[in-house]
Amino acid sequence: MYEYIKGIVTDISPEYIVIETGHIGYQIITGNPFSFSSLEGKETKVYVYQHVREDNISLFGFQTSEERYLFKKLLGVSGIGPKSALAIIAAGDPVPLISAIEAEDDVYLTKFPSVGKKTARQIILDLKGKLADVAADQITVQKATKDISDGLPPALEEAVLALEALGYSTRELKKVLPKLEKEVLTSNEYIKLALQLMTK
């Protein structure tokens, strides 16, 4: 419905800014409201996206139309809601994000809040090849960082991810992985065996 709102930045809070135009103050949620600090009291243009739910109507704001475009694309990914999408956009420069998607670098994507390995893979599945035109001249596709769990059978991958979540380092897991790969077990059995091997 709205393309952008142009007005005076009258208030900045940890979650939103207020833009006053036509004697109306619009509360606009942004990923990093304090990035507008230098504009407080000045006129600025904010690109907006109106998000409608049964119990709430919100305006999300962006400094560029490219940021808004990425936000809308992320909203289309299963498992990504407005807050998660905004947190990803708030990281700043969209170029590393798009580069990671094009390179299928799910390790990079899991650095964002609320983005686990499954969601990261869904982002890549849904958006690869659909965002490069946003900053085509700046995108560099680098080889994705190889994750220790890549290419493992599902049960073993699940076990390795669980052990990582428990705080075991990649170095520790690499030591026992060759022995684990020789077995055909359930994820729980892999975890028990790994713990036995690491405590020897």
Phi, psi and chi 1 to 4 in degrees:
 res  aa     phi    psi   chi1   chi2   chi3   chi4
   1 MET       -  -48.2 -179.3  178.6  179.0      -
   2 TYR  -100.9  140.6  -61.8  108.3      -      -
   3 GLU   -92.9  -52.7  176.5   65.3   17.4      -
   4 TYR  -157.9  163.7   62.5   81.6      -      -
   5 ILE  -123.8  128.6  -66.9  177.3      -      -
   6 LYS  -113.9  122.6 -170.1  174.6 -176.1 -179.6
   7 GLY  -174.8 -167.1      -      -      -      -
   8 ILE   -91.4  131.9  -55.3  -65.3      -      -
   9 VAL   -76.6  108.6 -179.8      -      -      -
  10 THR  -102.4  -18.8   60.9      -      -      -
  11 ASP  -154.1  143.5 -171.3   32.2      -      -
  12 ILE  -131.6  123.5  -63.4  173.6      -      -
  13 SER  -122.5  174.3   80.2      -      -      -
  14 PRO   -62.2  -20.0  -26.4   36.6      -      -
  15 GLU  -114.9  -22.9  -65.3 -177.0   -4.4      -
  16 TYR  -153.0  168.5   61.8   83.5      -      -
  17 ILE  -119.8  162.6   62.5  172.8      -      -
  18 VAL  -118.0  125.6  175.4      -      -      -
  19 ILE  -110.3  123.6  -59.9  -76.8      -      -
  20 GLU  -102.0  125.8 -178.0 -179.7  -32.0      -
  21 THR  -149.8  136.4 -178.3      -      -      -
  22 GLY    59.9   36.5      -      -      -      -
  23 HIS    63.6   19.8  -55.5  -68.1      -      -
  24 ILE  -122.7  133.5  -61.5  174.2      -      -
  25 GLY   -99.3  118.4      -      -      -      -
  26 TYR   -97.3  124.3  -67.9   91.5      -      -
  27 GLN   -83.5  117.6 -175.5 -175.7   98.3      -
  28 ILE  -122.0  118.7  -58.5  174.6      -      -
  29 ILE   -78.8  129.3  -57.8  168.1      -      -
  30 THR  -130.5  159.4   70.7      -      -      -
  31 GLY   -65.9  -37.8      -      -      -      -
  32 ASN  -140.1   83.7 -178.7   11.2      -      -
  33 PRO   -54.9  -32.8  -25.5   35.8      -      -
  34 PHE   -72.7   -8.3  -63.1  108.9      -      -
  35 SER   -70.0  -13.0   65.2      -      -      -
  36 PHE   -94.7    4.8  -71.2   84.8      -      -
  37 SER   -55.3  -41.0  -65.1      -      -      -
  38 SER   -69.7  -11.5   63.1      -      -      -
  39 LEU  -101.9   -1.7  -61.8  168.9      -      -
  40 GLU   -60.3  130.2 -170.4  166.1   10.3      -
  41 GLY    84.1   -0.5      -      -      -      -
  42 LYS  -115.1  162.4  -59.4  176.2 -177.6  177.9
  43 GLU   -82.9  136.9 -175.1  176.2   73.5      -
  44 THR  -148.0  164.2 -171.0      -      -      -
  45 LYS  -109.6  128.1  178.2 -166.7  -73.0 -173.1
  46 VAL  -121.1  122.6  179.5      -      -      -
  47 TYR   -76.1  134.4  -67.4   89.0      -      -
  48 VAL  -125.7  155.8  -67.1      -      -      -
  49 TYR  -131.1  125.2  173.8   80.7      -      -
  50 GLN   -92.4  119.0 -175.7  178.5   29.5      -
  51 HIS  -106.7  123.2 -174.9   68.7      -      -
  52 VAL  -114.7  126.3 -179.4      -      -      -
  53 ARG  -124.9  172.1  -66.5 -171.3  -39.9 -165.5
  54 GLU   -59.6  -36.1  -70.8 -177.6    6.1      -
  55 ASP  -110.0    7.3   58.2  -16.3      -      -
  56 ASN  -163.5  142.7 -175.9   43.3      -      -
  57 ILE  -124.3  122.5  -61.7  176.3      -      -
  58 SER  -126.6  151.1  -58.6      -      -      -
  59 LEU  -109.5  124.9  -77.6  177.0      -      -
  60 PHE  -106.4  135.8  -68.5   89.2      -      -
  61 GLY  -118.1  150.4      -      -      -      -
  62 PHE  -142.6  148.8  -49.2   90.4      -      -
  63 GLN   -78.9  -21.0  -66.3 -169.9   -0.2      -
  64 THR  -133.7  156.7   66.9      -      -      -
  65 SER   -69.4  -26.1   58.0      -      -      -
  66 GLU   -65.4  -41.6  -72.7   80.1   11.3      -
  67 GLU   -61.5  -42.2  -73.6 -177.7   -7.1      -
  68 ARG   -65.3  -39.5 -178.2 -176.6   57.7 -173.9
  69 TYR   -60.1  -45.2  176.0   79.6      -      -
  70 LEU   -63.7  -40.8  -74.3  174.2      -      -
  71 PHE   -58.3  -47.1  175.5   80.4      -      -
  72 LYS   -65.3  -37.9  -70.1  166.3   71.1  174.4
  73 LYS   -65.8  -42.0  -73.8  -67.1 -172.1 -178.1
  74 LEU   -64.6  -35.0  -74.0  165.5      -      -
  75 LEU   -61.9  -26.2  -81.2 -174.9      -      -
  76 GLY   -79.1   -6.1      -      -      -      -
  77 VAL   -86.7  130.9  176.3      -      -      -
  78 SER   -58.6  128.4  176.0      -      -      -
  79 GLY    95.6   -5.6      -      -      -      -
  80 ILE  -109.0  119.4  -63.3  -74.3      -      -
  81 GLY  -102.9  178.8      -      -      -      -
  82 PRO   -56.3  -42.4  -24.7   34.1      -      -
  83 LYS   -65.9  -41.7  -72.0 -174.5  177.9  180.0
  84 SER   -66.0  -44.3  -63.6      -      -      -
  85 ALA   -61.2  -41.8      -      -      -      -
  86 LEU   -66.0  -39.3 -158.0   61.4      -      -
  87 ALA   -63.7  -37.1      -      -      -      -
  88 ILE   -68.2  -45.2  -65.6  171.3      -      -
  89 ILE   -64.3  -34.5  -62.7  -60.8      -      -
  90 ALA   -64.8  -15.2      -      -      -      -
  91 ALA   -62.4  -16.3      -      -      -      -
  92 GLY   111.8 -122.3      -      -      -      -
  93 ASP   -54.6  120.7 -171.2   -5.9      -      -
  94 PRO   -73.7  -14.6   27.4  -34.4      -      -
  95 VAL   -60.8  -48.8  173.1      -      -      -
  96 PRO   -60.7  -35.6  -23.1   34.3      -      -
  97 LEU   -62.7  -49.7  168.5   64.2      -      -
  98 ILE   -65.6  -39.1  -61.2  171.6      -      -
  99 SER   -60.5  -41.0  -65.0      -      -      -
 100 ALA   -65.3  -40.1      -      -      -      -
 101 ILE   -64.7  -44.5  -67.3  171.3      -      -
 102 GLU   -65.9  -32.1  -67.0  -57.9  -51.4      -
 103 ALA   -88.0    0.0      -      -      -      -
 104 GLU    58.1   40.3  -61.5 -173.5   18.7      -
 105 ASP   -90.7   82.1 -172.0   -6.8      -      -
 106 ASP   -70.1  -22.9   54.1   -2.2      -      -
 107 VAL   -63.5  -42.5  176.5      -      -      -
 108 TYR   -63.3  -42.9  177.1   88.2      -      -
 109 LEU   -66.7  -30.0  -63.4  175.4      -      -
 110 THR   -72.7   -4.6   56.3      -      -      -
 111 LYS   -74.1  -18.0  -65.2  176.3 -178.1  178.0
 112 PHE   -80.8  149.4  -65.3  107.2      -      -
 113 PRO   -58.1  140.0  -22.8   32.9      -      -
 114 SER    67.5   10.5  -56.1      -      -      -
 115 VAL  -109.6  105.5  177.5      -      -      -
 116 GLY   -91.7 -176.8      -      -      -      -
 117 LYS   -62.4  -40.1 -160.7  171.7 -176.6   72.0
 118 LYS   -64.7  -44.5 -178.3  178.5  178.4 -178.9
 119 THR   -66.6  -39.0  -57.6      -      -      -
 120 ALA   -60.0  -42.6      -      -      -      -
 121 ARG   -67.0  -33.6  -72.7  175.6  174.8  170.1
 122 GLN   -68.3  -38.0 -168.7   63.8   48.5      -
 123 ILE   -60.0  -46.2  -69.2  172.4      -      -
 124 ILE   -63.5  -44.9  -68.0  167.2      -      -
 125 LEU   -60.2  -42.7 -179.8   65.0      -      -
 126 ASP   -82.1  -30.2  -70.5   -7.6      -      -
 127 LEU  -114.3  -11.8  -60.9 -176.5      -      -
 128 LYS   -59.8  130.8 -176.5 -179.5  178.6 -178.0
 129 GLY    84.9   -1.7      -      -      -      -
 130 LYS  -112.2   -0.3  -61.8  177.9 -178.4  177.5
 131 LEU  -122.9  -12.9  -60.3  175.5      -      -
 132 ALA   -58.2  -28.1      -      -      -      -
 133 ASP   -71.4  -11.6   56.3  -23.5      -      -
 134 VAL   -66.2  -39.6  174.3      -      -      -
 135 ALA  -145.7   55.1      -      -      -      -
 136 ALA   -57.3  -35.2      -      -      -      -
 137 ASP   -76.6   -9.9   57.8  -28.2      -      -
 138 GLN  -113.0   -8.8  -58.4  175.1   59.5      -
 139 ILE   -76.1  128.3  -59.8  -60.4      -      -
 140 THR  -125.2  121.0   54.8      -      -      -
 141 VAL   -89.2  111.2  177.9      -      -      -
 142 GLN  -103.1  157.6  -60.5  176.0  -17.3      -
 143 LYS   -64.7  129.4 -173.3  177.2 -179.9 -178.6
 144 ALA   -64.1  146.2      -      -      -      -
 145 THR   -64.8  126.3  -55.5      -      -      -
 146 LYS   -73.7  126.8 -176.5  171.5  175.1   58.0
 147 ASP   -90.6  146.4 -166.8   82.7      -      -
 148 ILE   -59.5  -27.8 -172.8  173.0      -      -
 149 SER   -89.4   -5.2   62.1      -      -      -
 150 ASP   -61.3  133.3  -73.4   -9.2      -      -
 151 GLY    80.5    2.9      -      -      -      -
 152 LEU   -84.6  156.8  -62.3  178.6      -      -
 153 PRO   -58.8  149.4  -21.8   32.4      -      -
 154 PRO   -50.7  -44.7  -27.5   34.8      -      -
 155 ALA   -65.6  -40.6      -      -      -      -
 156 LEU   -71.5  -38.3 -177.9   51.6      -      -
 157 GLU   -60.8  -44.8  178.7 -176.6    9.9      -
 158 GLU   -61.0  -40.4 -174.1  178.1  -27.3      -
 159 ALA   -65.1  -43.7      -      -      -      -
 160 VAL   -63.4  -43.2  168.7      -      -      -
 161 LEU   -63.2  -38.0  -67.4  173.7      -      -
 162 ALA   -66.1  -40.9      -      -      -      -
 163 LEU   -67.3  -37.0  -70.3  163.9      -      -
 164 GLU   -62.9  -41.0  -74.7  179.6  -35.4      -
 165 ALA   -64.9  -27.5      -      -      -      -
 166 LEU   -79.5   -8.1  -70.8  171.7      -      -
 167 GLY   107.8    3.1      -      -      -      -
 168 TYR   -75.4  137.2  -71.0   95.8      -      -
 169 SER   -79.5  162.0   68.3      -      -      -
 170 THR   -59.6  -39.1  -60.7      -      -      -
 171 ARG   -61.4  -43.5 -178.1  175.7   57.8   82.3
 172 GLU   -64.6  -42.4  -70.5  173.7  -54.0      -
 173 LEU   -69.4  -35.9  -66.5  171.5      -      -
 174 LYS   -63.1  -29.7  -80.4 -176.7  176.0  178.9
 175 LYS   -67.1  -36.5  -75.2 -176.6  178.3  179.5
 176 VAL   -98.7  -12.1  -59.5      -      -      -
 177 LEU   -58.8  -42.4 -162.0   53.7      -      -
 178 PRO   -57.5  -37.8  -27.0   36.9      -      -
 179 LYS   -72.2  -36.6  -68.4 -178.5 -179.6  178.4
 180 LEU   -65.6  -37.8  -63.4  177.8      -      -
 181 GLU   -66.5  -19.1  -72.0 -177.5  -67.2      -
 182 LYS   -78.8  -14.1  -67.2  178.0 -178.7  177.6
 183 GLU  -102.8  156.6  -53.5  -67.9  -25.3      -
 184 VAL  -118.5   99.7  179.0      -      -      -
 185 LEU  -133.7  174.2  -53.6  169.3      -      -
 186 THR   -81.1  166.7   66.1      -      -      -
 187 SER   -60.6  -40.7   57.3      -      -      -
 188 ASN   -64.3  -38.5  -74.4  -24.4      -      -
 189 GLU   -68.4  -37.6  -70.8  169.7  -21.4      -
 190 TYR   -61.1  -42.6  -84.0  125.9      -      -
 191 ILE   -62.2  -46.6  -67.6  170.3      -      -
 192 LYS   -60.9  -43.2  -70.8  177.7 -177.6  177.5
 193 LEU   -65.7  -43.0  177.5   56.9      -      -
 194 ALA   -60.7  -42.4      -      -      -      -
 195 LEU   -64.4  -38.5  -67.3  173.7      -      -
 196 GLN   -63.4  -44.9  -70.9  172.3    3.9      -
 197 LEU   -66.5  -36.6  -66.5  168.7      -      -
 198 MET   -78.4  -17.7  -74.9 -170.7  -76.4      -
 199 THR   -96.6   -1.2   52.9      -      -      -
 200 LYS   -72.0      -  -78.9 -174.7  178.4  179.8
